[in-house]
Structures are given as structure tokens and as C-alpha cells.
Amino acid sequence: MPKNSKAVKRELDDDVKESVKDLLSNEDACDDSFKKTSLIIGNHEVEQKERAYLIPYLILLILIGIPLFFLELAVGQRIRRGSIGVWNYISPRLGGIGFASCVVCFFVALYYNVIISWSFFYFSQSFQQPLPWHECPLIKNKTFTYVVPECEKSSATTYYWYRKTLDISDNINEGGGVNWKMTLSLLASWILVCLAMIKGIKSSGKVMYFSSLFPYLVLICFLVRALLLEGSMVGIRHMFTPKLEIMLEPKVWRDAATQVFFALGLGFGGVIAFSSYNKRDNNCHFDAVLVSLINFFTSVLATLVVFAVLGFKANIMNNKCVSANMERILDLRGTSINESMIPQHMNLTQVTAEEYQQLYEAIEGFHGSGFQELGLESCNIEKELNKVVQGTGLAFIAFTEAMTHFPASPFWSVMFFLMLVNLGLGSMFGTIEGILTPLIDTCKIRKELLTVGVCVLAFCIGIIFVQRSGNYFVTMFDDYSATLPLLIVVILENVAVAWVYGTDKFFEDLKDMLGFTPYRCYYYLWKYITPTLLLILMAASFIQMIMTPTSYNAWIREEGKVQELRYPPWAVVICISLVIVAIMPVPVVFLLRYFNIIKDNSSLSSVSYKKGRIIKESPPPGDDDDTSLIRGKTPSALPLGDIIYSKQSGGGGPDADHVPNGHCTVGYLMVDMQDVPESDL
């Protein structure tokens, strides 16, 4: 294993953060647990597969999530570097893994903050009674007043989402110009992210105490309120009635794995960045298990809230269905429907859903094949629950519609979208940290300048997402820029540690760092089980991409509904390019190192510093590329009080200690340096 000839240390404040605090700050349990079975801040599909979703999610959390989360925590804590420095340290030829993580983080940040801006907009519009999406708008002319046709064909909340919020175009080819309301919301989102991140991990950690705990308070309040609503228990029973046959579908397992990656932040580099600030003897195994369990139980809590609210909404829609069909029955009474079909005890002016179902079956049995001509529908609450809204519609359509029926609906709307903003910002902080930390480690740029630069660049590119066709690009980036590249990055991380560095040596390092040997099951998980499962999932993803045509859901104004359309050729090229660009750093760095275009040791030299004090660390004699981390001398392992002196390069003389890049450094090795992270320069 290559050992750097000197180690660069990051400037930190006096206090070193404990890992649980930092990881709960970056933990996407609250955030990204909503991507499938809950209030979704990302743009992942929400389908009726959710009813079997928690089972594969739990299985993959145990077999993939916890082992890889523990792995990322351990390498970050031990090597004391960001995502680029860690993989350079393990093998220079695999240094592209860190750069790929940065690219994926940047792509995710681009569209993720757009979704936060949508939440900002809805939050700002929630201080109204009634809520602006409560009813369809009316058009008045000289003779009469009528409902906007587009709204009448859909619903008030659907119309407000597609027309008032997004002002969406009919397809991706129609740019339609910039939506200025969304542009201002996006600007506000990036300003808030920039201000929160500009002072670094210590400042953002304090902000995250509120950001991490507030969503739990809101979720519990929503759950209590939802359980008091009619139909909520039907929704929860629906949730715990899984369709096990769905578990045979590969897509369910692939989506569950993607959710595990997003929920735990695997492959983004944020976990490695935060854990590099931990104390060297911190029990990162306990952190990995604790955060993963919190993640899972948060997902369950969020799913309970979702299905309770959806059960309430389904009950309302079912009652509307019963009322509409009873009007039809009353109109047909005495003609197509005679008194013999109606039970004598039934009051037709006040019919329950169960009574209507009995009446429906009686009429259907009497008319037989001619029943369809009556135009009656079967009103079943289970059928309504199966009409699950897809994508962002769960938060911005289904939940907003349900909240219009809540007493004091503006209060619940304010709380709900404030929670979504907090959840989104929590994920953004971890994502941005996954970009900033490795770049600062590598280039030694001032964090304030780099943070501002990244946010300004991201906002400028983000204009694509706030044009009228922007929602289609959000879907494109979500489907192609993160999922498959993230899977590839995670596979390479697993292989790099388990096979390139070696699981046996890694276990020795863990024993040296933690003070105990981890359970032997991790050995087999890291070396065999987890990479095998990941490769199967990657193969399934490739097959699905090849077999399934690239398509997106477009809003058709004239019909007032969503229609699936094929991406045009230029959009397909962008989709493929997103995947290639995200993964390109891996083969590029490998080839540059393999053909010695960049020497293996040319950029591995580093200096260590803290608060302006720069030191040099030389490798111990005889170190070779296979040396274990615990055998390689870190600053903490060198004799305390040693003074290392060298003249400026070019100064000559026998005392000059030249390093591979031609520079020399002067510095002192201090006792308080042992818990300071290292970095590449």
C-alpha cells in the first residue's frame, strides 16, 4: 500500500467533532428516507411497490448498507483525509474514485437544491387562509363564470403544482423561458446553503441539531393528527399488507439499494469527509450501526405518516365516489333500477361506503352483462390507495391535497414544508461537504472562496432546472447522473479496501484503531457477499437501461394529465453523457498512473499543518507499496518533540531534505497534532 512521503493536515478549530454528531448532521435518514416510502424531497418514484418495499430495504441495509457505511467511516477516520485523499492513499491508480464522488455530489446538488426551492415556494405560500391550492381558480366573463378547464380536468392541487408553481411546458423540447418565481426561490436556497457551509463543519454542525431533530417533531405531530382522521387506519393496514410477489421483481431490489445509498450517503464522500474529523480511537462501528438503525426506524415512522395521510385522502376520494354514484342511482331509480334491487333498510340519502358496495353488487348481479351501460363505478378505498402519486407529486400534490382537509390547514402546511426545507438542507450540507473537503485537501484553496465559487457555479447551471421545462431535466438528472454512477463508485470503494488493500490488513488496522477486532461476519461481507450483491445490482441496472426506453412523464395541458413520452435524441445523448462524465475520472486517473504520465509519487507528497504550523513527515525506511496503515508511520506515531528542519529547495547543502516534488518545508511536530486530519496537497 503506498505511503505518502509527507502528510498534509487540515486546519481545524480546537474541538474535534464526535462522529455521531457529525453523521447525524449529514445523516440522510430523515432526508432521503422519504425518497421512496415517505414525504420525498428527492424525485424518486413512489409506487405501490412500497407495500413490499421495507422488506428488501431492511435486507439490503444489513447486507450492504451497514458494512459499507462502517467501511467508509473507518477509512475516513483512520486515514484522516477526504474522499480523494483516502483512495489516493490506498492506491494512486484508484484516486479517480474520489473525483467521481465529487462529480456525483455536484450533479446531485444541482437538482436537489431545486427541489428545496420548490419547498421554499410552497412554504411562502402557506400563510394564507384558505390555502391557494384549496380550490380551482375561476374565470369570469360578461355572461358567466366557469372553472379553468385544465384544473377541472385534473384537481386543484395538481393544477397549482404544474401550472402555478412550475408553469410547466408540454414537453422537454419546449424550453418556454425562465420561471422567475422559481429562479428567486433557487437563489434563496443557494444563498442559505452557502452561508451555512462557509464557516465549515463546526458551524454547520450546530445548525444541524435543529435540522435533524425538528423533522422528528413534525413527523410525530403529523402521525398523531393523521391517526385521528377517518380512514387513516385503513391506510396503515394497507401498508402492512405486503404483496410478496412484487419482491421477485429486480426493480424493487435495485430501487431499495439506491435508497440505502442515498439514505446513508454512501459513495458521496460526505461520510468519509465527516469521519476524517473523528478522534482516532472513536468507535465508528457503534456509529455505523446506530445511524443505520435510526435511519431504518425513521423510514418506518415516515411511512406510517404517509400511509395514514394517504388513507385519510383515499377515504375522502372514496366518499366522493359514493356520493357521485348514488346521484346516478337516484336518477336511474324507477327506470333501470327498480325497488327490488335496493335493500329495505337502506337510506339512499345517507349511504356508507360498505352499504354502497352491497348495493353496487346487487345491481351488478341483476343486470349482468348490461351493467356497464348504467355507468356506475365500484367505490373501493383499497382501489383509491393503489392510486399512488409518483415522484414529487407525493409531497406537492397528494400531501397538499390532504392538508386542505385538515382543520387549521395553513398551520400544518407551514410545518410540513418547513420540515421539507430542513430535510433538504440537511442533505445538501452533507453533499456540499463531499465536494468541498476533498477539493480543499487537494488544492489547498480557502474554504470560503471555494464554497462561494461552487454555489455560484451551481446556481448558474441550475437555471436549466427553473425554466418551464426544468422539471423534466430534474427527472433526467435524478435518473441518470446519480443512481448508476453511485453504484459503480460504491463497488469500487468496496473492491479497493477488500481486495486491493486487503481485508486482513484492514482488520488489523481496525483492531489497532478501535481496540477490538470487529465481528468476523464483516470479513465475509466486505470480501464476498457485499461486492457480489452490488455487481448483481449493477448488472440489473445495465439490463434495465438497455431494455427500457428512455422516457419521462410530461404534463399535457389540454388533457390535464401526465403522459409518458420518449426522450428526443439530444436528450438521450445528455442522459448517457451524465453517466459517462460521472464515472470518467476513474479510468482517466487509472490510465494516467498506469502509463506514468503522472508519477505515483508525484502528488503523494504532503505537508502537515495546524493553525499555520507546517511540518514534514517522511516515510519510514523500507516502506513499500503494500505497507499496512498501522505499519506506516503517521504523525502520531513519530517521536514527540522531534524537530524536522529543511532549507528552501534550491538552497542546496547536505542538510536540505528534498521531497519528490522538489519543495522542502520547515516545521515542528506538536503533541496536539495526533487527532488532526491529514490531507493530500
Sequence and secondary structure as in RCSB ss.txt:
>XXXX:A:sequence
MPKNSKAVKRELDDDVKESVKDLLSNEDACDDSFKKTSLIIGNHEVEQKERAYLIPYLILLILIGIPLFFLELAV
GQRIRRGSIGVWNYISPRLGGIGFASCVVCFFVALYYNVIISWSFFYFSQSFQQPLPWHECPLIKNKTFTYVVPE
CEKSSATTYYWYRKTLDISDNINEGGGVNWKMTLSLLASWILVCLAMIKGIKSSGKVMYFSSLFPYLVLICFLVR
ALLLEGSMVGIRHMFTPKLEIMLEPKVWRDAATQVFFALGLGFGGVIAFSSYNKRDNNCHFDAVLVSLINFFTSV
LATLVVFAVLGFKANIMNNKCVSANMERILDLRGTSINESMIPQHMNLTQVTAEEYQQLYEAIEGFHGSGFQELG
LESCNIEKELNKVVQGTGLAFIAFTEAMTHFPASPFWSVMFFLMLVNLGLGSMFGTIEGILTPLIDTCKIRKELL
TVGVCVLAFCIGIIFVQRSGNYFVTMFDDYSATLPLLIVVILENVAVAWVYGTDKFFEDLKDMLGFTPYRCYYYL
WKYITPTLLLILMAASFIQMIMTPTSYNAWIREEGKVQELRYPPWAVVICISLVIVAIMPVPVVFLLRYFNIIKD
NSSLSSVSYKKGRIIKESPPPGDDDDTSLIRGKTPSALPLGDIIYSKQSGGGGPDADHVPNGHCTVGYLMVDMQD
VPESDL
>XXXX:A:secstr
    SS EE    SS   HHHHHHHH TTTTTTHHHHSS SS     GGGGGTHHHHHHHIIIIIHHHHHHHHHH
HHHH   HHHHHHHH GGGTHHHHHHHHHHHHHHHHHHHHHHHHHHHHHT SSSS TTSS  EEE SS EEE HH
HHHS HHHHIIIIIIS   SSTT    B HHHHHHHHHHHHHHHHHHTT HHHHHHHHHHHHHHHHHHHHHHHHH
HHTSTTHHHHHHHHTS  GGGGGSHHHHHHHHHHHHHHHTTTSSHHHHHHTTS TT  HHHHHHHHHHHHHHHHH
HHHHHHHHHHHHHHHHHHHHHHHHHHHHHHHHBTTTB GGGS TT  TTS  HHHHHHHHHHHHHHHGGGGGGG 
     HHHHHT    TTHIIIIIHHHHHTTSTTHHHHHHHHHHHHHHHHHHHHHHHHHHHHHHHHHHH   HHHH
HHHHHHHHHHHHGGGGBTTHHHHHHHHIIIIIHHHHHHHHHHHHHIIIIIIIHHHHHHHHHHHHSS   THHHHI
IIIIHHHHHHHHHHHHHHHHHHS  EEEEEETTTTEEEEEE  HHHHHHHHHHHHHHHTHHHHHHHHHHTTSS T
TTS   EEEETTEEEE    TT  TT  TTTS  GGGS TT EE    TT  STT    TTS    EE  GGGTT
S EE  
